[in-house]
Amino acid sequence: MPAEPEAAHVPTHRPAATGANLLPGASFDPWWWQAAPLEAPDTAPLPRHCDVAIIGAGYTGLSAALTLARAGRSVLVLEADRAGSGASTRNGGMIGSGHRLGFAVLAEQFGKDRAVAILREGQASLDFTVSLIESERIDCQFTRSGRFRAAWRERDYESMGREVDILRRETGLEADMVPRAEQHREVCTDVYRGGTVYHRHGALHPALFHRGLLARVRGAGAQVADHSAVSAIGREKNGSYALVTARGRVAAGTVVVATNGYTGPESPALRRRLVPLSSYLIATEPLPAETVAGLIPKGRMIVETRSRHCYYRPSPDGRHILFGGRAALSAISPEQAAARLRRLMVQVFPSMAETRFTHSWNGRIAFPRDHMPHIGVLDGIYFALGYSGSGVAMAPYLGHKLALKVLGDADGRTAFDDVPFPAIPFHRGRPWFLPALDLVYRIRDRLEGSS
Ligand SMILES: Cc1cc2nc3c(=O)[nH]c(=O)nc-3n(C[C@H](O)[C@H](O)[C@H](O)COP(=O)(O)OP(=O)(O)OC[C@H]3O[C@@H](n4cnc5c(N)ncnc54)[C@H](O)[C@@H]3O)c2cc1C
């Protein structure tokens, strides 16, 4: 796992945080790893040559590997840590339509037709990943739970209403507005001003999904090599690539980068195009099922419109609430993150003031400047990344599309092709500006009344 710009999951400083209400012995590993721990590392010798080397064994890399291996390519997936140690087993397991951008923003940038195509592609990513789960028979507790997007302000509710009207008409989106007076049907709190229910969005167990995908990839004949961090990618005179890894050199005809929020100095051009951020989650101790159902009656996935962007859900067994958010932009300890998230959770559910927590963990997501997913080829290297915190559907989808591009298959085309992907000004790889951005967000949070 690359060590820059901050240790990925282990915080750099750990002052004792008050107010976290963590149980003694609380774990800083993802709650999901209880049912699906990371597998024992595969440290079999690396081949000297392969057709395609894929860097990163999360959803993107594994999905690309599956398509390529089944097309007969020799595939080596190189993972710095252990397969799944990145965001793909750490996330909230909310599966939706792939990206966060609204019609108005997209139409202004790309025009109406392209905006509609991009939004349709988001829905296609959801369809693809659900059908991947079903056709591969991956038991990952997928349910079509629906998602409730809660409006923090009155004007958020109004703009969501306009957006839903357009998307119903243009893309056939299945969504309904829920006014504030009826929101207790979805979530038992008064802090929101109503919201939107997205009926086709769902829930899954992210680590079981990853585990199933990994098994299918190995079953298709690809090698997934753990503890094989790639530190450099060079070009040989014969046109092939030479990868320097922690376990030796490998020659590859094609290189695919699938490192998203963990992209490091081995991919300097991509790194300058992404801002890596941490997202944090906490899990409650076991609660009576009636308590959880009383707070989230239909078992929906809940996300918010406020800048602090909290998201939460019942666990698949309905006995815990998993509550996440952008607790900070710069590194904080799991205890500090738990304290901040708990404060936000109690703001939403005052009845949870005495609830204790068993897990606090985080993972990295990657934001391009335009918050759009990006797929393509840069300096001869294939990449798909930049999911901006919404990759459960999009990462497997774009991994598959990227594999089709490698195979020269016209079905690899996506509405995200040719979207400009400029470097972020003054960004050389280390996101030096995050503390300043953190301050801006804290001020914004205060103005929104959410800190
Ligand atoms: C806390 C959290 C909550 C989230 N919740 C949701 C959600 O509810 N819904 C949703 O849609 N999305 C969510 N996301 C986002 C989603 O998890 C990601 O978009 C998705 O997992 C990205 O998959 P990936 O395969 O591209 O990257 P990752 O799963 O992050 O995998 C990248 C891999 O690359 C490896 N790597 C990096 N550098 C190297 C190197 N040099 N050599 C070899 N390997 C390397 C890393 O070790 C890592 O394993 C969340 C993310 C986080 C962190």
The ligand as an SDF file (V2000), in Angstrom:
LIG
                    3D

 53 58  0  0  0  0  0  0  0  0999 V2000
  -15.6690    4.3000    3.8590 C   0  0  0  0  0  0  0  0  0  0  0  0
  -16.1630    4.2100    2.4310 C   0  0  0  0  0  0  0  0  0  0  0  0
  -17.5280    4.1130    2.1850 C   0  0  0  0  0  0  0  0  0  0  0  0
  -17.9910    4.0090    0.8720 C   0  0  0  0  0  0  0  0  0  0  0  0
  -19.3140    3.7700    0.6450 N   0  0  0  0  0  0  0  0  0  0  0  0
  -19.7620    3.5770   -0.6020 C   0  0  0  0  0  0  0  0  0  0  0  0
  -21.1130    3.2050   -0.8300 C   0  0  0  0  0  0  0  0  0  0  0  0
  -21.8710    2.9640    0.1190 O   0  0  0  0  0  0  0  0  0  0  0  0
  -21.5370    3.1090   -2.1160 N   0  0  0  0  0  0  0  0  0  0  0  0
  -20.7050    3.3040   -3.1780 C   0  0  0  0  0  0  0  0  0  0  0  0
  -21.1360    3.2210   -4.3330 O   0  0  0  0  0  0  0  0  0  0  0  0
  -19.3790    3.5720   -2.9890 N   0  0  0  0  0  0  0  0  0  0  0  0
  -18.8930    3.6860   -1.7400 C   0  0  0  0  0  0  0  0  0  0  0  0
  -17.5640    3.9190   -1.5270 N   0  0  0  0  0  0  0  0  0  0  0  0
  -16.6650    3.9600   -2.6940 C   0  0  0  0  0  0  0  0  0  0  0  0
  -16.2810    2.5570   -3.2250 C   0  0  0  0  0  0  0  0  0  0  0  0
  -15.9200    1.7170   -2.1590 O   0  0  0  0  0  0  0  0  0  0  0  0
  -15.0990    2.6970   -4.2040 C   0  0  0  0  0  0  0  0  0  0  0  0
  -15.4470    3.6180   -5.2210 O   0  0  0  0  0  0  0  0  0  0  0  0
  -14.7160    1.3760   -4.8700 C   0  0  0  0  0  0  0  0  0  0  0  0
  -14.5040    0.3720   -3.9140 O   0  0  0  0  0  0  0  0  0  0  0  0
  -13.4490    1.5850   -5.6970 C   0  0  0  0  0  0  0  0  0  0  0  0
  -12.9760    0.3180   -6.1050 O   0  0  0  0  0  0  0  0  0  0  0  0
  -11.5550    0.2160   -6.7820 P   0  0  0  0  0  0  0  0  0  0  0  0
  -11.3360   -1.1970   -7.1210 O   0  0  0  0  0  0  0  0  0  0  0  0
  -11.4420    1.1990   -7.9030 O   0  0  0  0  0  0  0  0  0  0  0  0
  -10.5280    0.7210   -5.6510 O   0  0  0  0  0  0  0  0  0  0  0  0
  -10.0960    0.0390   -4.2740 P   0  0  0  0  0  0  0  0  0  0  0  0
  -11.0670   -0.9700   -3.8050 O   0  0  0  0  0  0  0  0  0  0  0  0
   -9.7470    1.1410   -3.3540 O   0  0  0  0  0  0  0  0  0  0  0  0
   -8.7980   -0.7830   -4.6750 O   0  0  0  0  0  0  0  0  0  0  0  0
   -7.5970   -0.1620   -5.0710 C   0  0  0  0  0  0  0  0  0  0  0  0
   -6.4890   -1.1490   -4.7500 C   0  0  0  0  0  0  0  0  0  0  0  0
   -5.2770   -0.7100   -5.3660 O   0  0  0  0  0  0  0  0  0  0  0  0
   -4.2180   -1.1450   -4.5390 C   0  0  0  0  0  0  0  0  0  0  0  0
   -3.0080   -0.4000   -4.9040 N   0  0  0  0  0  0  0  0  0  0  0  0
   -2.7830    0.9390   -4.7860 C   0  0  0  0  0  0  0  0  0  0  0  0
   -1.5470    1.2510   -5.2380 N   0  0  0  0  0  0  0  0  0  0  0  0
   -0.9760    0.0830   -5.6400 C   0  0  0  0  0  0  0  0  0  0  0  0
    0.3000   -0.2500   -6.1920 C   0  0  0  0  0  0  0  0  0  0  0  0
    1.2310    0.6820   -6.4160 N   0  0  0  0  0  0  0  0  0  0  0  0
    0.5630   -1.5470   -6.4820 N   0  0  0  0  0  0  0  0  0  0  0  0
   -0.3770   -2.5070   -6.2890 C   0  0  0  0  0  0  0  0  0  0  0  0
   -1.5960   -2.2450   -5.7560 N   0  0  0  0  0  0  0  0  0  0  0  0
   -1.8940   -0.9690   -5.4490 C   0  0  0  0  0  0  0  0  0  0  0  0
   -4.7270   -0.8300   -3.1400 C   0  0  0  0  0  0  0  0  0  0  0  0
   -4.0030   -1.5470   -2.1480 O   0  0  0  0  0  0  0  0  0  0  0  0
   -6.1890   -1.2420   -3.2450 C   0  0  0  0  0  0  0  0  0  0  0  0
   -6.3880   -2.5810   -2.8150 O   0  0  0  0  0  0  0  0  0  0  0  0
  -17.0720    4.0490   -0.2210 C   0  0  0  0  0  0  0  0  0  0  0  0
  -15.6980    4.1600    0.0280 C   0  0  0  0  0  0  0  0  0  0  0  0
  -15.2490    4.2360    1.3430 C   0  0  0  0  0  0  0  0  0  0  0  0
  -13.7670    4.3170    1.5920 C   0  0  0  0  0  0  0  0  0  0  0  0
  1  2  1  0
  2  3  1  0
  2 52  2  0
  3  4  2  0
  4  5  1  0
  4 50  1  0
  5  6  2  0
  6  7  1  0
  6 13  1  0
  7  8  2  0
  7  9  1  0
  9 10  1  0
 10 11  2  0
 10 12  1  0
 12 13  2  0
 13 14  1  0
 14 15  1  0
 14 50  1  0
 15 16  1  0
 16 17  1  0
 16 18  1  0
 18 19  1  0
 18 20  1  0
 20 21  1  0
 20 22  1  0
 22 23  1  0
 23 24  1  0
 24 25  2  0
 24 26  1  0
 24 27  1  0
 27 28  1  0
 28 29  2  0
 28 30  1  0
 28 31  1  0
 31 32  1  0
 32 33  1  0
 33 34  1  0
 33 48  1  0
 34 35  1  0
 35 36  1  0
 35 46  1  0
 36 37  1  0
 36 45  1  0
 37 38  2  0
 38 39  1  0
 39 40  1  0
 39 45  2  0
 40 41  1  0
 40 42  2  0
 42 43  1  0
 43 44  2  0
 44 45  1  0
 46 47  1  0
 46 48  1  0
 48 49  1  0
 50 51  2  0
 51 52  1  0
 52 53  1  0
M  END
$$$$
